[in-house]
């Protein structure tokens, strides 16, 4: 059965592009080997923003594989405050053929981004947010945009 998790975390330091490229290479290799798909967003932002240095990721695959890699992800020293938003079975993949999609969001303070929402810990931990599909819809928007551009 197909399964997914969505989580947020806070980078322990602002990630540079070379750090992100290495992370993506490692993720894509692992995900290809373990038949996982997904999407990773990194919000770099400004040094002064509380939203800066945030990761948001969805991982899809077998429940055993997704839970195994998520347990490794939680121990990764490149981030902290890992907040699990959703973990549930899926009828079909939201990111077929994407071993790991990626989007770097470099928002300035007060910049409006379609589908963007507060990334503070209080909001991310709220029951209303966890029940909603805001995070998945935001992540899927990048997949939909790429598919549209290819047509």
C-alpha positions as CSV (number, residue, x, y, z in Angstrom):
1,X,0.0,0.0,0.0
2,X,1.2,3.5,-0.8
3,X,1.8,5.8,2.2
4,X,3.1,9.3,2.8
5,X,4.4,11.6,5.5
6,X,4.7,15.4,5.4
7,X,6.9,17.2,7.9
8,X,8.6,20.5,8.6
9,X,11.9,21.2,10.2
10,X,14.2,24.1,11.0
11,X,17.7,24.1,9.5
12,X,20.5,24.3,12.2
13,X,22.1,26.9,9.9
14,X,21.1,28.6,6.7
15,X,21.9,26.1,3.9
16,X,24.0,27.2,1.0
17,X,23.3,26.0,-2.5
18,X,26.2,23.5,-2.5
19,X,24.8,22.0,0.7
20,X,21.3,21.7,-0.8
21,X,22.7,20.1,-4.0
22,X,24.5,17.5,-1.9
23,X,21.4,16.8,0.1
24,X,19.3,16.5,-3.1
25,X,21.9,14.1,-4.7
26,X,21.9,11.9,-1.6
27,X,18.1,12.0,-1.4
28,X,17.5,11.1,-5.0
29,X,19.9,8.2,-4.9
30,X,18.3,6.8,-1.8
31,X,14.8,7.3,-3.1
32,X,15.5,5.7,-6.4
33,X,17.0,2.7,-4.7
34,X,14.0,2.4,-2.3
35,X,11.2,3.4,-4.7
36,X,10.3,6.6,-2.9
37,X,9.0,9.8,-4.4
38,X,8.4,13.2,-3.0
39,X,9.1,16.9,-2.9
40,X,11.3,19.1,-0.8
41,X,11.0,22.8,-0.3
42,X,13.6,24.9,1.4
43,X,12.8,28.4,2.5
44,X,16.0,30.3,2.8
45,X,14.5,33.7,3.5
46,X,16.5,36.4,5.3
47,X,18.6,36.0,8.4
48,X,16.1,38.0,10.4
49,X,13.0,36.1,9.4
50,X,11.6,33.4,11.7
51,X,10.6,31.5,8.6
52,X,14.1,31.3,7.2
53,X,15.9,28.0,7.1
54,X,12.7,25.9,7.0
55,X,12.3,22.6,5.3
56,X,9.0,21.1,4.2
57,X,9.0,17.6,2.7
58,X,6.6,15.0,1.5
59,X,7.8,11.4,1.1
60,X,5.7,8.6,-0.6
61,X,6.3,4.9,-0.9
62,X,5.7,1.8,1.1
63,X,4.9,2.5,4.7
64,X,8.0,0.5,5.9
65,X,10.3,2.5,3.6
66,X,8.8,5.9,4.4
67,X,8.9,5.3,8.2
68,X,12.4,4.0,8.0
69,X,13.8,7.0,6.1
70,X,11.8,9.4,8.3
71,X,13.5,8.0,11.4
72,X,16.9,8.6,9.8
73,X,15.8,12.1,8.7
74,X,14.8,12.9,12.3
75,X,18.3,12.2,13.4
76,X,20.0,14.3,10.7
77,X,22.1,17.1,12.4
78,X,21.4,19.5,9.5
79,X,18.0,20.3,11.0
80,X,16.0,20.2,14.3
81,X,12.4,20.7,15.5
82,X,11.1,18.1,13.1
83,X,7.3,18.4,13.1
84,X,5.3,15.6,11.6
85,X,2.2,17.0,9.9
86,X,0.6,14.0,8.2
87,X,1.2,10.3,7.9
88,X,-1.4,8.3,6.2
89,X,-2.2,5.8,3.3
90,X,-2.6,7.2,-0.2
91,X,-4.7,5.9,-3.1
92,X,-2.1,7.2,-5.7
93,X,1.1,9.0,-5.8
94,X,1.1,12.8,-5.9
95,X,4.6,12.9,-7.3
96,X,5.0,10.0,-9.7
97,X,8.4,9.9,-11.3
98,X,9.9,12.5,-8.9
99,X,12.5,10.8,-6.8
100,X,12.8,14.2,-5.1
101,X,11.4,17.3,-6.5
102,X,13.0,20.5,-5.1
103,X,12.1,24.1,-4.8
104,X,14.2,26.8,-3.2
105,X,12.0,29.6,-1.9
106,X,14.0,32.8,-1.2
107,X,11.2,35.0,0.1
108,X,11.8,38.4,1.5
109,X,10.0,39.5,4.6
110,X,6.3,40.4,3.8
111,X,6.6,38.9,0.3
112,X,3.4,37.2,-0.7
113,X,3.8,33.7,-2.3
114,X,0.8,31.8,-3.7
115,X,-0.2,29.1,-1.3
116,X,2.4,30.3,1.3
117,X,1.4,30.1,5.0
118,X,3.0,30.9,8.3
119,X,5.9,28.6,9.2
120,X,6.0,29.3,12.9
121,X,6.0,26.4,15.3
122,X,2.6,27.4,16.8
123,X,0.8,27.3,13.5
124,X,2.6,24.2,12.3
125,X,1.7,22.3,15.4
126,X,-2.0,23.3,15.5
127,X,-4.6,20.7,15.0
128,X,-6.4,22.7,12.4
129,X,-3.3,22.9,10.2
130,X,-2.6,19.2,10.6
131,X,-6.2,18.3,9.5
132,X,-5.9,20.6,6.5
133,X,-4.3,19.8,3.2
134,X,-2.4,23.2,3.0
135,X,1.0,21.6,3.1
136,X,0.3,18.9,0.5
137,X,-1.4,21.4,-1.8
138,X,1.5,23.8,-1.5
139,X,4.0,21.0,-2.3
140,X,1.8,19.7,-5.2
141,X,1.6,23.2,-6.7
142,X,5.3,22.9,-7.8
143,X,4.7,19.5,-9.4
144,X,1.6,20.8,-11.2
145,X,3.6,23.9,-12.4
146,X,6.4,21.7,-13.9
147,X,3.9,19.4,-15.6
148,X,2.1,22.4,-17.1
149,X,5.4,23.9,-18.4
150,X,6.3,20.6,-20.1
151,X,3.0,20.5,-22.0
